[in-house]
Every structure is written in structure tokens, then in C-alpha cells.
Amino acid sequence: MDEFYYIPKVSMGDMEKCLNMESFLKFSDMIDADNTLTPDKKNFLKVLSTRFIIFKYEKLADFYATTDPVMQEWLEKLKCVIVDNDSAMKMDILSIGMIILT
């Protein structure tokens, strides 16, 4: 398998550039405005509406490359970036991708 390395394009200090929250925030506001829903139902629907958050992985990679070690560790734990091929293989992240590609 060929290896590749990501070279950051810009210094990213702004985490908000890594996400597009527009649709999520629109749904969240609509849920808040619906007085027919109980607080539990509102919370449930808000969790479901997080599926509309768009992750900009190229910007996340730039952010990862320029952020502090604590944030880097969390981005790795949350699988926003895959840094170590051996670790990724152990967790079947890359092997699943390779099966799909073949």
C-alpha cells in the first residue's frame, strides 16, 4: 500500500471553519420554537439534528496540524484524523476502507 502524507496548507486558528453548522442551527431554532414539544423531545430531536453538521475534513486536517497536543489527541480519539497507519489498521479503519476499494 502506498503511503501519503498530508501537508497543511494554512495555519488554522479558527475551529468554526472546520464545520458547516448552518442546517443544524436552522433545525435547532425550529425545534426550540415548537411549543408543542416537551423538553425531553426537544433534546432528543436536537441530538438527531446533529447529523446535519458538515465536517470539512481538509480544514480539520489543517487545524490538527497547527493546534496544541491536547486538541490533537482529542481529534485522533474522535477519529477526525487518522495519523498512524498501524493504529488505524488495528482498529480496522483502514482495512475496511481497503475492502471497499477492492
Stockholm file with secondary structure:
# STOCKHOLM 1.0

chainA/1-102         MDEFYYIPKVSMGDMEKCLNMESFLKFSDMIDADNTLTPDKKNFLKVLSTRFIIFKYEKLADFYATTDPVMQEWLEKLKCVIVDNDSAMKMDILSIGMIILT
#=GR chainA/1-102 SS CCCCCCCCCSCCCCGGGGEECHHHHHHHHHHHHCTTSCHHHHHHHHHHHGGGCEECHHHHHHHHHHSCHHHHHHHHHTTSCCCCHHHHHHTTHHHHHHHHHC
#=GC SS_cons         CCCCCCCCCSCCCCGGGGEECHHHHHHHHHHHHCTTSCHHHHHHHHHHHGGGCEECHHHHHHHHHHSCHHHHHHHHHTTSCCCCHHHHHHTTHHHHHHHHHC
//
